[in-house]
Amino acid sequence: MYTCYFAYVLDALNDEISAFQASNI
């Protein structure tokens, strides 16, 4: 239960980081 939620949060965070890096280039 918590593992699935943690994986979802990590995936969303990774998307945010990717978008942030793309906008900074």
MOPAC internal coordinates of N, CA, C and O (Angstrom, degrees):
PM7 1SCF
backbone

  N    0.0000 0     0.00 0     0.00 0    0    0    0
  C    1.4636 1     0.00 0     0.00 0    1    0    0
  C    1.5327 1   109.59 1     0.00 0    2    1    0
  O    1.2310 1   120.88 1   122.12 1    3    2    1
  N    1.3139 1   115.93 1   -57.88 1    3    2    1
  C    1.4671 1   118.40 1   178.91 1    5    3    2
  C    1.5247 1   111.02 1   -68.40 1    6    5    3
  O    1.2310 1   120.82 1   146.75 1    7    6    5
  N    1.3320 1   116.05 1   -33.25 1    7    6    5
  C    1.4601 1   119.83 1  -179.03 1    9    7    6
  C    1.5195 1   110.69 1   -63.36 1   10    9    7
  O    1.2310 1   120.30 1   137.47 1   11   10    9
  N    1.3290 1   117.04 1   -42.53 1   11   10    9
  C    1.4662 1   120.91 1   179.26 1   13   11   10
  C    1.5234 1   110.12 1   -64.28 1   14   13   11
  O    1.2310 1   120.44 1   138.63 1   15   14   13
  N    1.3308 1   116.77 1   -41.37 1   15   14   13
  C    1.4512 1   120.98 1   179.68 1   17   15   14
  C    1.5229 1   110.70 1   -65.57 1   18   17   15
  O    1.2310 1   120.71 1   138.64 1   19   18   17
  N    1.3285 1   116.25 1   -41.36 1   19   18   17
  C    1.4532 1   121.24 1  -179.97 1   21   19   18
  C    1.5295 1   110.15 1   -64.24 1   22   21   19
  O    1.2310 1   120.65 1   138.69 1   23   22   21
  N    1.3414 1   116.36 1   -41.31 1   23   22   21
  C    1.4647 1   120.58 1   179.45 1   25   23   22
  C    1.5252 1   109.67 1   -64.81 1   26   25   23
  O    1.2310 1   120.40 1   141.74 1   27   26   25
  N    1.3379 1   116.83 1   -38.26 1   27   26   25
  C    1.4674 1   121.06 1   179.00 1   29   27   26
  C    1.5267 1   110.93 1   -65.00 1   30   29   27
  O    1.2310 1   120.80 1   137.34 1   31   30   29
  N    1.3243 1   116.07 1   -42.66 1   31   30   29
  C    1.4617 1   120.89 1   179.47 1   33   31   30
  C    1.5322 1   110.16 1   -65.57 1   34   33   31
  O    1.2310 1   120.49 1   137.32 1   35   34   33
  N    1.3317 1   116.67 1   -42.68 1   35   34   33
  C    1.4649 1   120.26 1   179.21 1   37   35   34
  C    1.5171 1   110.49 1   -61.64 1   38   37   35
  O    1.2310 1   120.55 1   138.99 1   39   38   37
  N    1.3359 1   116.56 1   -41.01 1   39   38   37
  C    1.4589 1   120.51 1  -179.48 1   41   39   38
  C    1.5246 1   110.44 1   -65.60 1   42   41   39
  O    1.2310 1   120.48 1   137.25 1   43   42   41
  N    1.3196 1   116.68 1   -42.75 1   43   42   41
  C    1.4649 1   120.66 1   179.42 1   45   43   42
  C    1.5277 1   109.95 1   -65.98 1   46   45   43
  O    1.2310 1   120.29 1   140.29 1   47   46   45
  N    1.3298 1   117.05 1   -39.71 1   47   46   45
  C    1.4575 1   121.32 1   179.59 1   49   47   46
  C    1.5269 1   110.06 1   -64.98 1   50   49   47
  O    1.2310 1   120.93 1   140.13 1   51   50   49
  N    1.3285 1   115.82 1   -39.87 1   51   50   49
  C    1.4642 1   120.10 1   178.79 1   53   51   50
  C    1.5266 1   110.39 1   -62.81 1   54   53   51
  O    1.2310 1   120.36 1   141.26 1   55   54   53
  N    1.3252 1   116.92 1   -38.74 1   55   54   53
  C    1.4636 1   120.63 1   177.87 1   57   55   54
  C    1.5253 1   110.32 1   -64.56 1   58   57   55
  O    1.2310 1   120.45 1   139.16 1   59   58   57
  N    1.3220 1   116.75 1   -40.84 1   59   58   57
  C    1.4649 1   121.35 1   179.70 1   61   59   58
  C    1.5291 1   109.93 1   -63.71 1   62   61   59
  O    1.2310 1   120.43 1   136.43 1   63   62   61
  N    1.3160 1   116.79 1   -43.57 1   63   62   61
  C    1.4643 1   121.28 1  -179.88 1   65   63   62
  C    1.5269 1   109.96 1   -64.06 1   66   65   63
  O    1.2310 1   120.38 1   138.32 1   67   66   65
  N    1.3249 1   116.87 1   -41.68 1   67   66   65
  C    1.4635 1   120.54 1  -179.96 1   69   67   66
  C    1.5209 1   110.40 1   -63.13 1   70   69   67
  O    1.2310 1   120.38 1   136.69 1   71   70   69
  N    1.3196 1   116.87 1   -43.31 1   71   70   69
  C    1.4634 1   121.35 1  -179.83 1   73   71   70
  C    1.5265 1   110.01 1   -66.35 1   74   73   71
  O    1.2310 1   120.42 1   141.02 1   75   74   73
  N    1.3251 1   116.80 1   -38.98 1   75   74   73
  C    1.4571 1   121.45 1   179.77 1   77   75   74
  C    1.5252 1   111.09 1   -64.94 1   78   77   75
  O    1.2310 1   120.52 1   135.14 1   79   78   77
  N    1.3324 1   116.61 1   -44.86 1   79   78   77
  C    1.4578 1   120.83 1   179.21 1   81   79   78
  C    1.5239 1   110.77 1   -65.35 1   82   81   79
  O    1.2310 1   120.24 1   140.68 1   83   82   81
  N    1.3253 1   117.15 1   -39.32 1   83   82   81
  C    1.4666 1   121.27 1  -179.20 1   85   83   82
  C    1.5291 1   110.24 1   -64.63 1   86   85   83
  O    1.2310 1   120.63 1   144.06 1   87   86   85
  N    1.3332 1   116.41 1   -35.94 1   87   86   85
  C    1.4627 1   119.73 1  -178.51 1   89   87   86
  C    1.5307 1   111.37 1   -76.75 1   90   89   87
  O    1.2310 1   120.34 1   160.79 1   91   90   89
  N    1.3325 1   116.96 1   -19.21 1   91   90   89
  C    1.4583 1   120.29 1  -178.77 1   93   91   90
  C    1.5181 1   112.68 1   -88.22 1   94   93   91
  O    1.2310 1   120.28 1   163.61 1   95   94   93
  N    1.3220 1   117.06 1   -16.39 1   95   94   93
  C    1.4664 1   120.09 1  -177.35 1   97   95   94
  C    1.5297 1   109.59 1   -74.35 1   98   97   95
  O    1.2310 1   120.10 1   180.00 1   99   98   97

